[in-house]
């Protein structure tokens, strides 16, 4: 008996034909949630784009449901946790629209350089006027690429053919990957200062939201032109509008907006901005590619095989889950803390499991750690299927070590992240059902990451340092809920960790760094 697949959003006919080659396919568009839930028990698979919301209720209603396919990269409209709980695999097509989006970014760059939309509009209005449309050549100009994932890498390849000089900001890409693509890896500040064009290709996360704002725009050349075909909100739209109107930025081309549809966005008011309505992936080839890609993966899962781009973790055996599930939170916190403490360009990630957990398949723990390390710079949901692939695509080396005995604890998860500026070490364990961070670099500590903000400060241990920190945070109305201190020896090098009730702004952080003996002051969120 052939399996049944429901397609609830428009996808390219080529993808539908792939599905029909091995299953019975129904196409039912614009279903209301109640309508979709009522028919889900009939289907083995569901294929969507962005319109259908695949909620926990929809997934629970799919009594036969094995797989949900998203024809595209984003899976914001799918409840991944609910899918995993119900043993439903979710697949997407992250590679299918990379070329289309990269080409659109290049098209926007060229349109900016030569004022093409404005000139077209003027001529169609019956005016033959060439003044005001003096363009610039892009050859030998410097293009700054923020984010060197799939799309950013494609942009780099295309831009080299246009004889642009390339500088890239992406701290999660190895120097080896940069050399392979022929780009110069720099800090964000250097990229902003040097670039004639800037294009962003990172996901929208807590880390990248307003990545380019007022402070960053103050660093750019007044002749710079900025392109965003990634996600709305990465560039502060009001800050960009102000910079354009004040002549601090020469022009911008924007395809994505913080709120869409964006018919009343402030950037539409500026004559120096070219806008398009989120067309980055809108090519016939891209839509065909993602539809065929996701269709092939859906059929693969229905055959009981592993999909190429599964975005939620496959099920593990009950025996393994019983032991390792409590340690997923430990792995998550260790990875997240590493990501916020690390400095420099990543090269190697060493993960060490000690104790009983070393006797089990630790793929889920590795995926959790890598996912937390990379979550700020990739749209892909890292899981035990693709963790190594995603790291390798960025030129990162992952080493796993397993030791059956643990010297200080029953079990320990330790991560060492090597960069061009040194090694960051974080270790955690599980005690009394709670995650405990027990090591940061050379210091043995014990903190429970119960949420909120934490201040990590390397300093020289001497009388008065802790008091000075307390005075500054007190004046800023920042309450300290707990404190940990690790030191190598009395009056030697030490690490102070403060749990804070609210965020420390940059002004207060600089005051802390001005205290004699304080070397670092990093605020992290766990």
C-alpha positions in Angstrom: 0.0 0.0 0.0 1.4 3.4 -1.1 2.1 6.0 1.6 0.2 9.3 1.6 1.8 12.7 1.6 0.0 16.1 2.1 1.4 19.2 0.5 -0.2 22.2 2.2 1.7 25.1 0.6 2.7 25.9 -2.9 5.9 24.1 -4.0 7.4 23.7 -7.5 5.8 21.0 -9.6 9.1 19.2 -10.0 9.1 18.5 -6.3 5.5 17.2 -6.4 6.4 14.9 -9.3 9.2 13.4 -7.2 6.8 12.7 -4.4 4.2 11.2 -6.7 6.8 8.8 -8.1 6.7 6.8 -4.9 3.6 7.9 -2.9 0.0 9.2 -3.2 0.1 13.0 -2.9 -2.8 15.4 -2.1 -2.3 19.2 -2.5 -4.6 21.2 -0.2 -3.7 24.8 0.2 -4.7 27.6 2.7 -6.1 25.1 5.2 -7.2 26.5 8.6 -5.5 24.9 11.6 -8.6 23.0 12.5 -9.0 21.7 9.0 -5.4 20.6 8.8 -5.6 18.9 12.2 -8.8 17.0 11.2 -7.1 15.4 8.1 -3.6 14.8 9.5 -4.4 11.2 10.8 -4.6 10.2 7.1 -1.0 11.1 6.1 2.5 9.7 6.6 4.2 12.9 5.6 3.5 16.7 5.4 5.3 19.1 3.1 5.1 22.9 3.7 6.8 26.2 3.0 6.4 29.1 5.4 2.7 29.7 5.3 1.5 26.5 7.1 2.1 26.6 10.9 3.0 23.1 12.0 2.1 23.3 15.7 2.3 20.8 18.4 -1.5 20.1 17.9 -1.0 19.4 14.2 1.9 17.0 14.9 -0.1 15.2 17.7 -3.0 14.8 15.3 -0.7 13.0 12.8 -1.1 9.5 14.1 0.8 8.1 11.1 3.0 11.1 10.6 6.7 10.2 10.1 8.2 13.3 8.5 7.6 17.0 7.9 9.5 18.6 5.0 10.1 22.3 4.7 10.9 23.5 1.2 13.4 26.1 2.2 15.8 26.8 5.1 13.8 28.4 7.9 11.8 26.1 10.2 10.3 28.8 12.5 6.9 27.6 11.5 7.4 24.1 12.8 7.4 23.0 16.4 10.6 21.1 16.4 10.4 20.0 20.1 6.9 18.6 19.5 8.1 16.8 16.4 11.1 15.2 18.2 8.8 14.1 21.1 6.5 12.4 18.7 9.4 10.8 16.8 8.7 12.9 13.7 11.7 13.8 11.6 11.8 17.4 10.2 13.9 18.0 7.1 14.6 21.2 5.2 16.6 22.3 2.1 19.3 24.7 3.3 21.4 24.6 0.2 18.8 25.1 -2.5 18.5 28.8 -2.4 22.1 29.8 -1.5 23.0 30.7 -5.1 19.8 32.6 -5.7 20.3 34.7 -2.5 23.9 35.4 -3.3 23.1 36.5 -6.9 20.4 38.8 -5.5 23.0 40.4 -3.1 25.4 40.9 -6.1 22.5 42.3 -8.2 21.7 44.8 -5.4 25.4 45.8 -5.2 25.5 46.5 -8.9 22.2 48.4 -8.8 23.6 50.5 -5.9 26.8 51.3 -7.7 25.0 52.5 -10.9 21.7 53.9 -9.5 19.8 51.5 -11.9 16.3 51.6 -10.2 16.3 55.3 -9.8 17.4 55.9 -13.4 14.8 53.5 -14.7 12.0 55.2 -12.7 13.1 58.6 -13.9 13.2 57.7 -17.6 9.8 55.9 -17.4 8.4 59.0 -15.9 9.3 60.8 -19.2 12.5 62.5 -18.0 15.8 62.1 -19.9 18.1 63.2 -17.1 21.5 61.8 -16.5 22.7 64.2 -13.8 22.5 62.8 -10.4 23.2 59.2 -11.6 27.0 59.3 -11.7 28.0 55.8 -10.6 31.1 54.1 -9.4 33.1 51.1 -10.7 33.2 48.1 -8.4 36.5 46.7 -9.7 39.2 47.0 -7.1 36.8 48.2 -4.5 36.6 46.4 -1.1 33.6 44.3 -0.3 33.0 43.4 3.3 31.1 40.1 3.9 29.6 39.6 7.3 29.1 35.9 7.7 30.8 33.2 5.6 28.2 30.4 5.6 26.6 29.0 2.5 25.4 32.3 1.1 28.3 34.3 2.2 30.7 31.8 0.6 28.7 32.0 -2.7 28.9 35.8 -2.6 32.7 35.6 -2.1 33.1 33.3 -5.1 31.0 35.6 -7.3 32.6 38.8 -6.1 36.1 37.5 -6.9 35.0 37.2 -10.5 34.1 40.9 -10.4 37.6 41.7 -9.2 36.5 43.0 -5.8 38.8 42.8 -2.8 37.2 40.7 -0.1 37.4 41.1 3.7 35.2 38.9 5.9 34.1 38.9 9.5 33.1 35.5 10.8 34.9 34.4 14.0 33.5 30.9 13.5 35.4 30.3 10.3 39.0 28.9 10.4 41.9 30.6 8.8 42.2 27.5 6.5 38.7 28.1 5.1 39.5 31.8 4.6 42.6 30.9 2.6 40.6 28.4 0.6 38.1 31.0 -0.5 40.8 33.7 -1.0 39.4 36.1 1.5 41.0 38.1 4.3 39.5 37.4 7.7 39.3 40.5 9.9 37.4 41.9 12.9 34.0 43.5 12.4 35.5 46.9 13.3 38.2 46.6 10.6 35.7 45.4 8.1 33.5 48.5 8.7 36.4 50.9 8.4 37.8 49.4 5.2 34.8 48.4 3.1 33.4 50.2 0.1 30.4 47.8 0.1 29.1 45.8 3.0 26.8 42.8 2.7 25.5 40.7 5.6 24.8 37.0 5.5 24.2 35.8 9.1 21.1 34.5 10.8 19.0 36.7 13.0 19.8 35.7 16.6 20.2 37.4 20.0 23.8 37.9 19.1 23.3 39.3 15.6 20.2 41.5 16.3 21.2 45.1 15.5 24.8 43.8 14.8 25.2 47.0 12.7 23.8 49.9 14.6 24.7 53.5 15.5 28.1 52.7 17.0 29.1 50.5 14.0 27.8 53.0 11.4 30.0 55.6 13.0 33.1 53.6 11.8 32.3 53.3 8.1 33.4 55.5 5.2 30.8 58.1 4.1 31.1 56.5 0.6 30.1 53.0 1.9 27.1 51.2 0.4 25.3 48.5 2.5 23.3 45.5 1.4 21.1 43.2 3.4 19.6 40.1 1.8 19.8 38.0 4.9 17.4 38.8 7.7 15.6 42.0 8.8 16.8 43.3 12.1 20.5 42.5 11.6 21.0 46.1 10.6 19.3 48.7 12.9 16.9 50.2 10.4 16.4 53.6 12.2 20.2 53.9 12.7 20.8 53.2 9.0 18.1 55.7 7.9 19.7 58.4 10.1 23.1 57.7 8.7 21.8 57.8 5.1 20.1 61.1 5.7 23.1 62.6 7.4 25.4 61.6 4.5 27.4 59.2 6.7 26.4 56.3 4.4 26.2 56.7 0.6 23.5 54.2 -0.1 21.8 50.9 0.9 20.0 48.0 -0.8 17.6 46.1 1.4 15.6 43.0 0.6 14.6 42.0 4.2 13.0 43.9 7.0 12.4 43.6 10.7 8.6 43.4 10.0 7.2 42.1 6.8 5.2 43.1 4.8 7.2 46.3 5.1 5.1 48.8 3.2 5.6 51.5 6.0 9.2 50.8 6.9 11.3 53.9 7.6 13.9 52.9 5.0 11.3 53.3 2.2 11.3 57.1 2.9 15.0 57.5 1.8 15.9 58.2 -1.8 19.3 56.6 -1.1 17.8 53.2 -0.5 16.9 50.5 -3.1 14.3 48.0 -1.7 12.9 44.7 -2.9 10.2 42.6 -1.2 12.2 39.7 0.2 13.1 38.3 -3.3 16.4 36.7 -2.3 15.3 33.1 -3.0 12.7 34.0 -5.6 14.1 32.3 -8.6 12.5 29.5 -10.5 15.6 27.5 -10.2 15.8 28.0 -6.4 12.2 27.0 -5.9 12.6 23.9 -8.0 15.8 23.0 -6.2 14.4 23.3 -2.6 11.2 21.5 -3.7 13.1 18.6 -5.3 15.6 18.5 -2.4 13.0 18.3 0.3 10.8 15.8 -1.7 13.8 13.4 -2.0 14.5 13.6 1.7 10.8 13.0 2.6 10.8 9.8 0.6 14.2 8.8 2.1 12.7 9.1 5.6 9.6 7.2 4.6 11.9 4.3 3.5 13.4 4.3 7.0 16.7 5.9 6.0 18.5 8.9 7.3 17.8 12.3 5.6 20.6 14.5 4.5 19.3 17.6 6.3 17.4 16.4 9.3 16.9 19.4 11.6 15.8 17.6 14.7 17.7 14.9 16.4 16.8 11.3 15.5 15.6 9.2 18.4 18.2 7.3 20.5 17.7 4.1 22.3 15.7 4.2 25.6 18.7 2.9 27.5 21.0 5.6 26.1 18.4 8.3 26.6 17.9 7.3 30.3 21.6 8.0 31.0 22.4 10.9 28.7 19.2 13.0 28.6 20.0 14.7 31.9 23.4 15.6 30.5 22.0 17.4 27.5 21.5 20.5 29.6 25.0 20.2 30.9 26.3 20.1 27.3 24.1 23.0 26.4 25.4 25.2 29.1 29.0 24.3 28.6 28.7 25.0 24.9 26.9 28.3 25.4 29.4 29.5 28.0 32.3 28.6 25.7 30.7 30.6 22.9 30.5 33.7 25.0 33.9 33.5 26.6 36.0 32.5 23.6 38.1 35.1 21.8 39.7 34.9 18.4 39.2 32.7 15.3 38.2 29.1 16.0 40.3 26.2 14.8 39.8 23.1 17.0 37.1 22.0 19.4 38.1 19.2 21.8 35.2 17.5 23.7 36.1 15.2 26.5 33.6 12.8 28.3 34.7 11.3 31.6 32.9 8.8 33.8 29.9 6.5 33.0 28.7 8.7 30.0 31.9 7.8 28.2 30.5 4.3 27.7 27.6 5.5 25.6 27.0 7.0 22.1 27.6 10.7 22.8 26.5 12.0 19.4 23.6 13.9 21.0 25.9 15.6 23.5 28.4 16.5 20.8 25.6 18.0 18.6 24.3 20.0 21.5 27.8 21.5 22.3 28.5 22.3 18.6 25.0 23.7 18.2 25.5 26.1 21.1 28.9 27.1 19.9 27.7 27.9 16.4 24.0 29.0 17.0 24.8 32.7 16.6 26.1 32.3 13.1 24.1 29.6 11.4 20.5 29.2 10.5 20.9 25.4 10.5 19.7 23.4 13.5 22.8 21.4 14.5 22.0 17.8 15.4 23.8 14.5 15.7 23.5 13.9 11.9 25.0 17.2 10.7 27.2 18.5 13.6 30.5 17.3 12.1 29.5 18.4 8.6 28.6 21.9 9.7 31.8 22.3 11.7 33.9 20.9 8.8 32.3 23.2 6.3 33.7 26.1 8.4 37.1 24.5 8.5 36.8 23.5 12.2 38.3 20.3 13.6 36.3 18.4 16.2 38.1 15.9 18.5 36.2 13.7 20.9 38.0 11.9 23.8 36.4 9.4 26.2 37.8 8.5 29.6 36.0 5.8 31.6 37.2 7.2 34.9 36.6 10.7 36.3 39.0 11.9 39.0 36.8 14.5 40.7 33.2 13.8 39.7 31.0 10.9 38.7 30.8 12.3 35.2 32.3 15.3 33.5 31.8 17.1 30.1 34.8 19.3 29.2 35.3 21.4 26.1 38.5 23.1 25.0 38.1 25.6 22.2 41.4 26.6 20.4 41.6 29.9 18.6 44.4 32.1 17.3 44.3 33.8 20.7 44.6 30.8 22.9 42.4 28.1 24.5 39.2 28.5 26.3 38.3 25.7 28.7 34.8 25.0 30.2 33.7 21.9 32.1 30.4 20.9 33.6 28.7 18.1 35.5 25.4 17.0 36.9 24.9 17.0 40.7 21.6 16.5 42.5 19.8 16.8 39.3 21.3 20.3 38.5 23.9 21.5 36.0 27.1 22.7 37.6 29.8 24.5 35.8 32.9 23.3 37.6 35.8 24.6 35.6 36.6 27.8 33.5 40.1 27.8 32.0 42.5 26.9 34.8 40.1 27.6 37.7 38.0 25.0 39.5 34.7 26.6 40.5 31.1 25.6 41.2 28.3 27.6 39.8 24.7 26.6 38.9 23.6 28.4 35.7 20.0 29.2 36.8 19.5 31.9 34.2 20.2 35.6 34.0 23.4 37.5 33.6 26.9 36.6 34.8 30.1 38.6 35.0 33.4 36.8 34.5 36.4 38.8 35.5 40.0 37.8 35.3 42.1 39.8 37.8 45.1 40.0 40.1 44.0 38.9 43.5 44.6 41.8 46.0 42.6 43.5 48.7 40.0 46.0 47.5 39.2 44.5 44.1 36.0 42.8 45.1 34.9 45.9 47.0 35.6 48.2 44.0 33.5 45.9 41.8 30.6 46.0 44.3 30.7 49.8 44.6 30.5 50.2 40.8 27.7 47.7 40.3 25.9 49.2 43.4 26.0 52.7 41.9 24.6 51.3 38.7 21.7 49.7 40.7 22.9 46.2 39.6 22.2 43.7 42.3 24.7 40.8 42.9 22.9 37.6 43.8 25.9 35.4 44.2 29.7 35.4 43.9 32.3 32.7 43.2 36.1 33.2 43.3 38.7 30.9 42.0 42.4 31.6 42.3 45.7 29.9 41.6 47.4 31.2 44.7 46.9 34.0 47.3 47.5 37.4 45.7 48.0 35.7 42.4 45.9 35.3 39.2 42.2 34.9 40.0 38.7 34.6 38.4 35.7 36.3 39.9 32.2 35.2 38.8 29.2 37.3 39.8 25.5 36.4 39.2 23.7 39.6 38.4 20.0 40.5 38.4 20.3 42.6 35.2 22.5 43.4 32.3 25.8 45.4 32.6 25.9 48.1 30.0 29.1 49.1 28.2 29.7 52.2 30.3 29.6 50.1 33.6 31.8 47.4 32.0 34.4 50.0 31.1 34.4 51.3 34.7 35.0 47.8 35.9 38.0 47.4 33.5 39.4 50.6 34.9 39.8 49.1 38.3 43.6 48.4 38.9 44.2 44.7 38.6 41.1 43.9 36.5 42.1 42.4 33.2 38.8 41.2 31.7 35.1 41.8 32.3 32.8 39.6 30.2 29.1 39.5 30.6 27.4 36.3 29.6 23.8 35.0 29.6 23.0 31.4 30.6 
